[in-house]
C-alpha cells in the first residue's frame, strides 16, 4: 500500500519492481525457461614462440596499419558468428503470444481506466512549476524587446528632465541667496524670542501658583476674623450671665430666709425645753446652763 502513491509518478524503483514481477509471471505462465548460455569455442590461434635471440627490427607504419585492419576483420567475423548462434538458439527467439486479440482488447477496455495515472494538480508539483516557468519565459521573450525600447526612451526623457531641474535649481539658488540669508537670520531671531517667551511664561506660571496660595491663605484669615468679630459683637452670652447671676441671688435669699426660719424654730424649741429641765434637775443644772 505504501508503494501505490509512488506508482502514480510513473517512474522509480517501485514501478520497475512491478514491471519485473509482471514480466516474470507472464514468462512463467508461458513456461519460458532460460538456461545458462553456452559459448562456442572460438579456436583462437596459439601464440608463436618468441625467439629471444632474433633481432628486433623496426616495423613500418604501413605494416602496422595492415595488421590493425586484419585484426578488425577477424573481430567482426567473430561477432557475426556470435549473433548468428544467438539467433539460432531457441531461448532468444521472439515469444509469440497465443491470446485472442479480441479478448485482449476487451480486457484492455476494462482495465485501461485503472491503469491511467492522474497527476494531481498541485501547485508544489515540479511539472506545474516547469510549465509555468516556460510560459513566463515565452511571455518575457515576447514583451521584453518593446518594453526595453520604451524604458530606454523613458530613461532618456528622465535624464533630460533631471538636467533641466538641476539647472533650474542652480538658477533659483543664485537668485534667492540673499533672501535665504535673511530668512535664516529671522529664524534665529524667532528662536531667541521663543526662548524668552518660554522663560517669561514659566515665571508667570510660578507667580500664578504663588498668587493662588496667598489668596487661599487670605480667605482663611478673613474667615477667622469674621468668626471673631461675630463673637465680640454678640451680647447674648452677657445677657445669659446676668440672668444666671439674678437667679443665684434669688436662690441665696431664699436659702438665707429658710436658714433664719430654721434658727427661729430651733430657738423656740430650746426655750420650751428649759423650764422642764429646771424642774427635773434642780438649780444646779440651770446654773450650769446659764454658765
trRosetta pair geometry for C-beta under 8 A, 3 or more apart (Angstrom, degrees):
i j d omega theta_ij theta_ji phi_ij phi_ji
1 4 5.9 -29 -161 -4 43 116
2 5 7.6 -51 180 27 42 97
2 6 7.7 30 135 -5 65 113
3 6 5.1 -61 -159 43 57 116
3 7 6.2 66 144 -34 80 96
3 14 4.3 172 -158 -142 109 134
3 17 7.8 -75 -151 66 154 130
3 18 7.9 165 141 -52 136 112
4 7 5.7 -49 -152 23 35 113
4 8 7.5 42 151 -27 61 95
5 8 5.8 -43 -163 15 43 116
6 9 6.2 -42 -169 18 46 112
6 12 5.7 -102 176 87 106 151
6 13 8.0 -27 160 60 143 73
6 14 4.2 94 107 24 129 152
6 15 7.5 -135 132 -35 90 79
7 10 7.7 57 170 -67 48 35
7 14 5.8 -102 -67 119 71 122
7 15 6.0 130 -125 -83 65 80
7 18 6.8 43 -109 -16 117 156
7 117 7.6 -142 133 -105 76 114
8 117 5.4 147 -151 -152 58 102
8 118 7.6 -42 -149 60 111 53
8 119 7.2 143 163 -100 100 53
8 120 7.9 41 150 -15 144 92
9 12 6.0 54 81 -10 128 125
9 15 7.7 -114 76 -38 84 127
9 117 8.0 -99 26 -169 6 143
10 15 6.6 55 -179 -92 24 155
10 117 5.5 -152 -64 45 103 175
11 15 5.8 -87 -134 28 14 149
12 15 5.4 100 58 10 70 100
12 16 7.2 -132 105 -2 39 93
13 16 5.7 -59 -150 39 34 111
13 17 6.3 36 153 -22 68 106
14 17 5.7 -54 -149 34 32 112
14 18 6.5 31 154 -18 65 104
15 18 5.8 -54 -151 35 33 110
15 19 6.4 29 154 -15 66 107
16 19 5.8 -55 -146 40 32 109
16 20 6.2 35 154 -22 65 107
17 20 5.7 -54 -146 36 30 113
17 21 6.4 29 156 -18 64 105
18 21 5.9 -56 -149 36 30 109
18 22 6.4 28 154 -18 65 107
19 22 5.7 -54 -146 37 32 111
19 23 6.3 31 157 -17 66 106
20 23 5.9 -56 -147 38 29 109
20 24 6.3 30 154 -21 64 108
21 24 5.6 -55 -147 36 31 113
21 25 6.4 30 156 -18 65 105
22 25 5.9 -55 -148 36 31 109
22 26 6.3 30 154 -18 65 107
23 26 5.8 -55 -146 37 31 111
23 27 6.3 28 157 -16 65 107
24 27 6.0 -57 -148 39 29 108
24 28 6.4 29 153 -18 64 107
25 28 5.7 -55 -147 37 32 111
25 29 6.3 32 155 -20 66 105
26 29 5.8 -54 -149 35 31 110
26 30 6.4 19 156 -7 65 109
27 30 5.8 -60 -144 47 32 104
27 32 4.4 -79 -164 55 86 115
27 95 7.9 -106 -110 -93 79 164
28 31 7.3 30 -178 -78 35 37
28 32 7.7 -85 -66 42 22 74
30 95 6.4 51 151 -162 163 130
32 95 6.4 -41 -83 -102 145 130
34 91 6.0 94 -128 -161 63 121
35 91 6.2 -119 32 -84 86 144
40 81 7.6 -96 63 144 137 115
40 85 6.1 -139 -10 -109 126 161
42 78 6.3 19 -141 -135 117 117
51 54 4.0 79 92 -19 113 109
59 63 5.1 -115 -173 80 92 125
59 64 5.6 104 130 -57 120 93
60 63 4.8 96 61 7 83 100
60 64 7.1 -146 98 -5 46 87
61 64 5.5 -54 -150 36 36 114
61 65 6.4 37 153 -21 68 103
62 65 5.8 -52 -150 34 33 110
62 66 6.5 35 152 -20 64 104
63 66 5.7 -53 -150 34 34 113
63 67 6.5 35 152 -20 65 103
64 67 5.8 -54 -152 34 33 111
64 68 6.6 34 152 -19 66 103
65 68 5.7 -52 -150 34 35 112
65 69 6.5 35 153 -19 66 103
66 69 5.8 -54 -150 35 33 111
66 70 6.5 32 153 -19 65 105
67 70 5.7 -56 -151 36 33 112
67 71 6.5 33 153 -20 66 105
68 71 5.7 -56 -151 35 33 111
68 72 6.5 33 153 -20 66 104
69 72 5.8 -54 -150 34 33 111
69 73 6.5 34 154 -19 66 104
70 73 5.8 -53 -150 33 33 111
70 74 6.5 31 153 -17 65 106
71 74 5.8 -55 -148 37 33 110
71 75 6.3 32 155 -19 66 107
72 75 5.7 -56 -146 37 31 111
72 76 6.3 31 156 -18 66 106
73 76 5.9 -56 -148 37 29 110
73 77 6.5 30 154 -19 63 106
74 77 5.8 -56 -151 35 31 112
74 78 6.5 33 151 -21 64 105
75 78 5.7 -54 -152 34 33 113
75 79 6.6 32 152 -19 65 103
76 79 5.7 -52 -148 35 35 110
76 80 6.4 35 154 -20 66 104
77 80 5.7 -53 -148 35 33 111
77 81 6.5 35 153 -20 65 104
78 81 5.8 -54 -151 33 32 112
78 82 6.6 33 151 -19 64 103
79 82 5.6 -53 -152 34 35 112
79 83 6.4 34 152 -19 67 104
80 83 5.8 -53 -148 36 33 111
80 84 6.3 32 155 -18 65 107
81 84 5.8 -56 -148 38 30 111
81 85 6.4 31 153 -20 64 106
82 85 5.8 -57 -149 36 31 110
82 86 6.4 28 155 -17 65 106
83 86 5.8 -57 -150 37 32 110
83 87 6.3 30 154 -18 66 106
84 87 5.7 -53 -146 36 32 110
84 88 6.3 30 155 -19 65 107
85 88 5.8 -56 -147 37 31 110
85 89 6.6 36 154 -28 64 102
86 89 5.8 -49 -150 24 34 112
86 92 5.1 -16 176 56 85 163
87 92 7.0 -88 -97 96 28 118
89 92 5.3 61 80 21 102 99
89 93 7.6 -147 101 -32 55 82
90 93 5.6 -35 -155 -3 45 121
99 103 6.4 -114 174 74 91 113
99 104 5.4 93 127 -59 121 111
100 103 4.2 76 74 11 105 106
100 104 6.7 -172 91 -11 53 85
101 104 5.3 -55 -147 38 36 117
101 105 6.3 38 155 -23 68 102
102 105 5.8 -52 -151 32 31 110
102 106 6.6 30 151 -17 64 103
103 106 5.7 -52 -148 36 35 111
103 107 6.3 34 154 -17 66 107
104 107 5.8 -56 -148 40 29 111
104 108 6.2 33 152 -23 64 108
105 108 5.5 -55 -148 35 31 114
105 109 6.5 34 153 -21 64 101
106 109 5.8 -52 -152 32 33 111
106 110 6.7 27 152 -15 64 105
107 110 5.8 -57 -151 37 34 109
107 111 6.0 5 163 3 70 114
108 111 6.3 -67 -133 51 27 92
108 112 5.3 49 163 -55 66 105
109 112 5.8 -33 -130 7 21 122
111 114 5.6 -65 -166 45 57 111
111 115 5.9 51 143 -24 85 110
112 115 5.8 -66 -147 38 31 107
112 116 6.8 41 156 -36 66 97
113 116 5.8 -42 -153 12 37 116
119 125 7.2 125 170 -178 106 162
119 127 6.9 -15 173 47 152 150
120 125 6.6 165 83 -57 85 142
121 125 7.7 -118 -156 20 21 138
121 128 7.2 102 -158 -81 59 133
122 125 4.3 106 69 -27 94 103
122 128 6.8 -151 82 0 52 145
123 128 6.1 -120 -135 113 33 152
124 128 7.9 59 55 54 16 127
125 128 4.8 84 71 7 90 106
125 129 7.2 -164 95 -7 46 87
126 129 5.4 -52 -149 38 40 114
126 130 6.1 43 152 -24 70 104
127 130 5.6 -52 -147 35 33 112
127 131 6.3 29 156 -14 67 104
128 131 6.0 -54 -144 40 30 106
128 132 6.1 30 156 -19 64 111
129 132 5.7 -60 -146 40 27 112
129 133 6.2 27 157 -19 65 107
130 133 5.9 -55 -147 36 29 108
130 134 6.5 30 153 -19 63 105
131 134 5.6 -53 -150 35 33 113
131 135 6.4 34 153 -19 66 104
132 135 5.7 -52 -150 35 33 111
132 136 6.3 31 153 -17 65 106
133 136 5.6 -53 -145 39 34 112
133 137 6.2 39 153 -24 65 104
134 137 5.6 -52 -148 34 31 113
134 138 6.5 31 154 -19 64 103
135 138 5.8 -54 -150 34 32 110
135 139 6.4 29 153 -16 66 106
136 139 5.7 -54 -146 38 33 110
136 140 6.1 32 155 -19 67 107
137 140 5.8 -55 -146 37 30 110
137 141 6.3 30 156 -19 65 106
138 141 5.8 -54 -147 36 29 110
138 142 6.5 24 155 -16 63 108
139 142 5.8 -61 -151 39 31 109
139 143 6.0 2 163 2 69 115
140 143 6.3 -68 -133 50 27 92
140 144 5.4 39 169 -43 68 112
141 144 6.3 -38 -124 16 20 115
143 146 6.7 -69 -161 50 48 97
143 147 5.5 41 153 -19 80 122
144 147 5.7 -69 -141 46 27 110
144 148 5.8 34 162 -30 68 107
145 148 5.7 -54 -146 29 27 113
145 149 6.8 23 159 -15 62 102
146 149 5.8 -53 -150 36 37 109
146 150 6.3 34 154 -16 68 107
147 150 5.7 -56 -146 40 33 111
147 151 6.1 33 155 -20 67 108
148 151 5.8 -56 -146 38 28 110
148 152 6.4 32 154 -21 64 104
149 152 5.7 -53 -149 34 31 113
149 153 6.5 31 153 -17 64 104
150 153 5.8 -54 -151 37 33 111
150 154 6.2 31 152 -17 66 108
151 154 5.5 -53 -143 40 33 112
151 155 6.2 38 154 -23 65 104
152 155 5.6 -53 -148 34 30 113
152 156 6.5 30 153 -19 63 103
153 156 5.8 -54 -151 34 32 110
153 157 6.4 29 153 -17 66 106
154 157 5.7 -54 -147 38 33 111
154 158 6.2 32 154 -18 66 107
155 158 5.7 -55 -144 39 31 110
155 159 6.3 34 155 -23 64 104
156 159 5.7 -53 -149 33 31 113
156 160 6.6 29 154 -16 64 104
157 160 5.9 -56 -152 37 32 109
157 161 6.3 30 152 -17 66 107
158 161 5.5 -54 -145 39 33 112
158 162 6.2 37 154 -22 66 104
159 162 5.7 -52 -149 34 30 112
159 163 6.6 33 152 -19 63 103
160 163 5.7 -53 -152 34 33 113
160 164 6.5 32 151 -17 65 104
161 164 5.6 -54 -150 37 35 111
161 165 6.3 36 152 -22 67 104
162 165 5.5 -51 -145 35 33 112
162 166 6.4 35 155 -20 65 103
163 166 5.8 -53 -149 34 31 111
163 167 6.5 29 153 -17 64 105
164 167 5.7 -56 -150 37 32 111
164 168 6.3 32 153 -18 67 107
165 168 5.7 -55 -147 38 32 110
165 169 6.2 34 154 -21 65 106
166 169 5.7 -53 -147 35 30 113
166 170 6.5 32 154 -19 63 104
167 170 5.8 -53 -151 34 32 111
167 171 6.5 31 152 -18 65 105
168 171 5.6 -54 -149 37 33 112
168 172 6.2 31 155 -18 67 106
169 172 5.8 -54 -143 38 31 109
169 173 6.2 32 157 -20 65 107
170 173 5.8 -56 -147 36 29 112
170 174 6.5 27 155 -18 63 106
171 174 5.9 -59 -151 36 30 109
171 175 6.3 22 155 -16 66 110
172 175 5.8 -59 -144 39 31 108
172 176 5.9 -10 170 15 70 114
173 176 6.8 -72 -129 54 21 83
173 177 6.3 52 164 -70 61 88
173 180 8.0 -5 -146 -20 64 151
174 177 6.2 -23 -149 -26 24 115
176 179 4.6 -51 -163 47 79 116
176 180 5.7 90 134 -32 85 95
177 180 5.6 -54 -151 32 30 114
177 181 6.7 31 151 -19 63 101
178 181 5.7 -53 -154 33 35 111
178 182 6.5 34 149 -16 67 104
179 182 5.5 -51 -147 38 37 112
179 183 6.2 40 152 -23 67 104
180 183 5.5 -51 -146 35 32 114
180 184 6.5 34 153 -20 63 103
181 184 5.8 -53 -151 34 32 111
181 185 6.6 32 151 -18 64 104
182 185 5.7 -55 -150 36 33 111
182 186 6.3 31 154 -16 67 106
183 186 5.8 -55 -147 39 31 110
183 187 6.2 36 152 -23 64 106
184 187 5.5 -52 -148 34 32 115
184 188 6.6 33 153 -19 64 101
185 188 5.8 -54 -153 34 33 110
185 189 6.5 32 150 -16 65 104
186 189 5.5 -52 -147 38 36 112
186 190 6.1 38 153 -21 67 105
187 190 5.6 -51 -145 36 31 113
187 191 6.5 37 152 -24 62 103
188 191 5.6 -50 -151 31 32 115
188 192 6.7 33 151 -17 64 101
189 192 5.7 -54 -153 35 35 110
189 193 6.3 32 152 -17 68 106
190 193 5.6 -53 -145 38 34 111
190 194 6.3 36 154 -21 66 105
191 194 5.7 -53 -148 35 30 112
191 195 6.6 32 152 -20 63 103
192 195 5.7 -54 -153 33 33 112
192 196 6.5 32 150 -17 66 103
193 196 5.6 -53 -150 37 35 111
193 197 6.2 37 150 -21 67 105
194 197 5.5 -51 -144 36 33 114
194 198 6.3 37 154 -22 65 102
195 198 5.7 -51 -149 33 31 112
195 199 6.6 31 152 -17 63 104
196 199 5.7 -56 -152 36 33 110
196 200 6.3 26 155 -13 68 107
197 200 5.9 -56 -144 42 31 107
197 201 6.0 33 156 -23 65 109
198 201 5.7 -54 -144 36 28 113
198 202 6.5 31 155 -22 62 104
199 202 5.8 -56 -154 32 30 111
199 203 6.7 27 152 -15 65 104
200 203 5.6 -53 -149 37 36 111
200 204 6.3 39 152 -21 67 104
201 204 5.6 -50 -147 35 33 113
201 205 6.5 36 153 -21 64 103
202 205 5.7 -52 -151 33 32 112
202 206 6.6 32 152 -17 64 104
203 206 5.6 -54 -150 36 34 112
203 207 6.3 33 153 -18 67 106
204 207 5.7 -56 -147 38 32 110
204 208 6.3 34 153 -21 66 104
205 208 5.7 -51 -147 34 31 112
205 209 6.6 34 152 -20 63 102
206 209 5.7 -53 -154 33 33 112
206 210 6.6 31 151 -16 65 104
207 210 5.6 -53 -148 38 36 111
207 211 6.2 38 152 -21 67 104
208 211 5.5 -51 -145 36 33 113
208 212 6.4 37 153 -23 64 102
209 212 5.7 -52 -151 32 31 112
209 213 6.6 30 151 -18 64 104
210 213 5.7 -55 -151 35 34 110
210 214 6.3 29 155 -15 68 107
211 214 5.9 -55 -143 41 32 107
211 215 6.1 34 157 -21 66 107
212 215 5.8 -54 -146 36 28 111
212 216 6.5 30 154 -20 62 104
213 216 5.9 -55 -154 33 31 110
213 217 6.6 29 150 -16 64 105
214 217 5.6 -54 -149 38 36 112
214 218 6.2 39 151 -22 67 105
215 218 5.5 -51 -146 36 33 114
215 219 6.5 37 153 -22 64 101
216 219 5.7 -51 -151 32 32 112
216 220 6.7 34 150 -19 63 102
217 220 5.7 -53 -153 33 35 113
217 221 6.5 33 152 -17 67 104
218 221 5.7 -54 -148 37 34 110
218 222 6.3 36 154 -21 66 105
219 222 5.7 -53 -147 36 32 113
219 223 6.5 34 154 -20 64 104
220 223 5.8 -56 -152 34 31 111
220 224 6.6 29 152 -17 65 105
221 224 5.7 -55 -150 37 34 111
221 225 6.3 32 154 -18 67 106
222 225 5.7 -55 -146 37 32 110
222 226 6.3 32 156 -20 66 106
223 226 5.8 -54 -148 35 30 111
223 227 6.5 31 154 -19 64 104
224 227 5.8 -55 -151 35 32 110
224 228 6.5 28 154 -16 66 106
225 228 5.8 -55 -147 39 33 109
225 229 6.1 30 157 -17 67 108
226 229 5.8 -54 -142 39 30 109
226 230 6.2 31 157 -20 64 107
227 230 5.9 -58 -149 36 29 110
227 231 6.5 26 155 -17 64 106
228 231 5.8 -59 -151 37 32 109
228 232 6.4 29 154 -18 68 106
229 232 5.7 -54 -145 36 34 110
229 233 6.2 19 162 -7 68 112
230 233 6.4 -62 -140 45 27 102
230 234 6.2 34 159 -33 62 112
231 234 5.9 -55 -144 25 28 115
234 237 6.9 70 114 1 99 93
235 238 5.1 -54 -165 41 70 116
235 239 5.9 71 139 -25 86 101
236 239 5.8 -55 -148 36 34 111
236 240 6.4 36 155 -21 66 106
237 240 5.5 -56 -150 36 34 114
237 241 6.4 37 153 -22 67 103
238 241 5.6 -52 -151 33 33 112
238 242 6.5 33 152 -18 65 104
239 242 5.7 -53 -150 35 33 112
239 243 6.4 33 153 -18 66 105
240 243 5.8 -54 -149 36 32 111
240 244 6.4 33 152 -20 64 106
241 244 5.6 -56 -150 35 32 112
241 245 6.4 33 152 -21 66 103
242 245 5.7 -52 -149 32 33 111
242 246 6.5 34 153 -18 65 104
243 246 5.8 -53 -150 35 33 113
243 247 6.5 33 152 -19 64 105
244 247 5.7 -54 -150 36 33 111
244 248 6.4 35 152 -21 65 104
245 248 5.6 -53 -149 35 32 112
245 249 6.4 34 152 -20 65 104
246 249 5.7 -53 -150 34 32 112
246 250 6.4 31 153 -17 65 105
247 250 5.8 -53 -148 37 33 110
247 251 6.2 33 153 -19 66 107
248 251 5.6 -55 -147 37 31 111
248 252 6.3 32 154 -21 66 104
249 252 5.7 -54 -147 35 31 110
249 253 6.5 32 154 -20 64 103
250 253 5.8 -52 -152 33 33 112
250 254 6.6 30 153 -16 65 104
251 254 5.8 -54 -151 37 33 110
251 255 6.3 34 152 -20 66 106
252 255 5.5 -54 -146 37 33 113
252 256 6.3 35 154 -20 66 104
253 256 5.7 -53 -147 36 31 110
253 257 6.3 32 153 -20 65 106
254 257 5.6 -54 -148 36 33 113
254 258 6.3 31 154 -18 66 107
255 258 5.7 -56 -148 38 31 111
255 259 6.3 34 152 -22 64 105
256 259 5.5 -53 -148 35 31 114
256 260 6.5 33 153 -20 65 103
257 260 5.8 -53 -151 34 31 111
257 261 6.5 32 152 -19 64 104
258 261 5.6 -50 -148 34 34 112
258 262 6.3 34 153 -19 65 105
259 262 5.7 -56 -149 36 31 111
259 263 6.4 32 152 -20 65 105
260 263 5.6 -53 -146 36 32 111
260 264 6.3 33 154 -20 65 105
261 264 5.7 -55 -150 35 31 112
261 265 6.5 28 154 -16 65 106
262 265 5.9 -55 -149 37 32 110
262 266 6.3 32 153 -19 65 107
263 266 5.7 -56 -148 38 31 111
263 267 6.3 34 153 -23 65 105
264 267 5.7 -53 -148 33 31 113
264 268 6.5 30 154 -17 64 103
265 268 5.8 -52 -149 36 33 110
265 269 6.4 34 152 -21 65 104
266 269 5.7 -53 -149 34 33 112
266 270 6.5 33 153 -19 65 104
267 270 5.8 -54 -150 35 32 110
267 271 6.4 30 153 -18 65 106
268 271 5.7 -55 -147 37 33 111
268 272 6.3 33 155 -20 65 107
269 272 5.8 -57 -151 36 31 112
269 273 6.5 26 154 -18 64 109
270 273 5.8 -61 -150 36 32 108
270 274 6.8 46 153 -38 65 97
271 274 6.0 -40 -154 9 35 117
272 275 7.6 -54 -171 26 36 96
272 276 7.7 21 146 -3 62 112
273 276 5.9 -66 -159 44 47 111
273 277 6.0 46 151 -25 77 111
274 277 5.7 -62 -147 36 30 111
274 278 6.4 32 158 -23 66 105
274 286 7.9 80 -172 -116 93 90
274 289 7.2 170 -129 135 97 160
275 278 5.6 -56 -149 33 35 113
275 279 6.5 32 157 -19 67 105
276 279 5.9 -56 -152 34 33 109
276 280 6.5 14 160 -5 66 111
277 280 6.2 -66 -145 44 30 99
277 281 5.6 -10 174 13 70 121
277 285 6.1 -125 155 128 99 137
277 286 7.6 142 109 -75 97 74
277 289 7.4 86 114 -45 141 153
278 281 6.8 -71 -123 51 18 87
278 282 7.8 -90 -170 89 51 7
278 283 7.6 29 -156 -95 87 46
278 285 6.9 -162 -105 82 46 107
278 286 5.0 38 -112 -68 97 118
281 284 7.0 -104 145 66 93 83
281 285 3.5 26 118 -8 133 152
281 286 7.7 155 86 -30 106 69
282 285 6.0 110 63 7 64 94
282 286 7.7 -123 113 2 44 92
283 286 5.4 -56 -152 39 49 111
283 287 6.0 48 153 -21 77 102
284 287 5.8 -56 -150 37 32 108
284 288 6.2 32 152 -20 66 105
285 288 5.5 -51 -148 36 34 113
285 289 6.2 33 154 -19 67 104
286 289 5.6 -53 -145 37 33 109
286 290 6.2 33 154 -20 67 104
287 290 5.7 -53 -145 35 33 110
287 291 6.3 36 154 -20 65 102
288 291 5.7 -55 -154 34 32 112
